[in-house]
Amino acid sequence: MELTDLTVIEQTQKWIKNVVIDMNFCPFAAKAMLKKSIHYSVSHTQDLKTTLEILIKELQYLDFTEEIETTFLIFPKHYLDFDAYLDMVAMAEELMQQEGYEGVYQLASFHPDYCFEGENNDDAANYTNRSVYPMLHLLREESITKALALYKNPELIPEHNINLAREKGLLYMQMLRAACM
């Protein structure tokens, strides 16, 4: 089966629904999905300079498209090496700061091999950030601030996610993500 952009987007949407929303890893994701205020952009570039140019275009798109709350920039065939991906994320964060986007948008990172620093690769908690493809998630800071104000104890969200993933176990989390492909 050929991996089309539409397939990549559908699999990403399924991952957001079945993992992020159904596991309640992000208590704000359901609203964005229901409102259809998520933008998906599939990139086939493996060139870092071009990736960063695409990132800036996506930020500019958010600047001028207020009805879109969040963007997923998806790399289905590139940045598969987790360390190279982390290097790209660091450069993306630096570029966002240089371009004046710090405090305007937040960058979240998701990768099929995501591993929290200092954790075992087989820790089920890594699946809170293990997506179907390498991707960058751009979120409006203002929207996050508003959502967090309505959420009781938002600082406990990461701990809750880690505990839930570990409670479900590695095999469950692996099967849950695999079902999105």
N, C-alpha and C positions, 0 to 999 in steps of 0.2 A: 504494500500500500504506500502510495506517495504521500509524503508529509507536506500537506498544503498549509498555507497560513490559516485558512478556516479551521482545519483540523487542530492546529496548534492552539488557536483561540478557544475552540470548543473543549479541548482537554484542560486548558488552563481554567476555564469557567467551571468545569466539573470538579477540578481540584479545589477551587475556591469554595464551591458549594459543599462538597462532600467532606472536605478536611477542615478548611478554615472556618466555615460557618457552622456545619453540623457538629464539629468538635468544640465550637465556641472559642477558638483560639483568638479570634478578633471579634469582640462583641459589637463592633460597628460595621462589619462587612456586609451583613444581611441587608441593612438599610440601603447601602450603595448599590447592591445587586438588584434589589427590588425597584429602586428608582432608575435603574439602568444608567447610572452616572459613572460607570467605569469605562475607561477607554483602553483598548488593547492595541499594541503596536508590535508587530513581529519584525525582527531585524535579522538579516542574513549576513551581515558584515562580520568579519573577523579582525578587521583593522581597528585598533584602539582609537585612532584619531577620528575615524568615521563614526564609531560608536559614541564618542563624546559629542560630536556634532549632532547626532540623532537625539541624544539626551537633551541638548539645549533646545532643539526643535520641539521636543515633547513638553519641556517646561514652558516654552513660548505658547504652545497650543493650550496648555492649562491657563496661562495668563489671559488668553482671549476667549476662553470657553468656560464661562462660570458654571454652567450646568454640569460639567464634568468634575467630579470630586477627586478622582484618583486615576492614575495611569499605570498599566503594567507594560513595561518594555521587555519583550521576550526574545531570547536568543536560543532557538531550538537546535542549532547545529554548532554553536560556538561558545566559548568560555566554559567548556565542559570540565576542564581541569579546575578544581576548586581554588587552588592557590592563585592561578592566573586570574580567575574570576574575582577573588578578593583584591588583587592588585588593581583591577579595573574599577571595582567599587570605591577603593580609596581615591583613585584619580577622579572618579565621578563626583565624590563628595567635595574634593578640593576644588574642582571646576565650579560646582554649584556655589561654593563660598566665594570664589573669585568673581563670579557673575552676579553676585548680590542676591542669591536665592536662599541664603541661610536665614531661617526664621520664617520663610515664605512657604517652602516645601520641605518635606522630610523624605529621606531616601531610606527605604527598607530593602533588605536583600534576601533573596530566596534562591536556592540552588539544590539540584538533586542529590548532591553529596555534602550538604551543609553539615558542619560539625562545629559545635560551640567550643571555643578555646578551652583547653584543659579537660575536655570530656572525651570519653571513649567513642570511637566511630559507631559502635553498635548500641549506643545509648538511644533508647526510643525517644527521648526528649529532643533529639536533633530533628525529628520529623515535624516539629512545630514550624520549622523553617525549610524543610525539604520539599521543594516543589517538583513539578513534572519537568520543568526546563529551567535553565539559568534565567533569572529575570531581575529587573530593577522595578521597585514599586515606588511611585511618586505619590505622596499624599499632601494635601493642603494642611499646613500647620494650624490655620484658623479653625478648620473643621475638626481636627484632632482635639484642639483645646475645648471647643464647644461640646464634643462628645464626651470627653473625659470629665467635664464638669457635671454631667448627668449620671455618671457611672460611680457607684459606691466602691471605694478602695481600688482605683485603677492601678496603683502601684503593685497590686497583688496579681495582676493579669499574667505576667511572665511565670511567676511561681505556680499559679493554677495550671497553666498550659504544660509546664514541665511535669508536674505531678500527674496530670491526667494522661499525658502520653506514656509516662512510665507505668501508670496503673493499667492502661490498655495493653502495653507490652510491645516489643519490637515487631513480632510477627503480625500483629493486628495493624500496626501503623504502616508496615511495609505493604500489606494487602490493601489497605485503604487507599494509599497513594497509587499503587499499581492498577487498581480498578478504574482510575481516571484516564488511563492510557488506552 
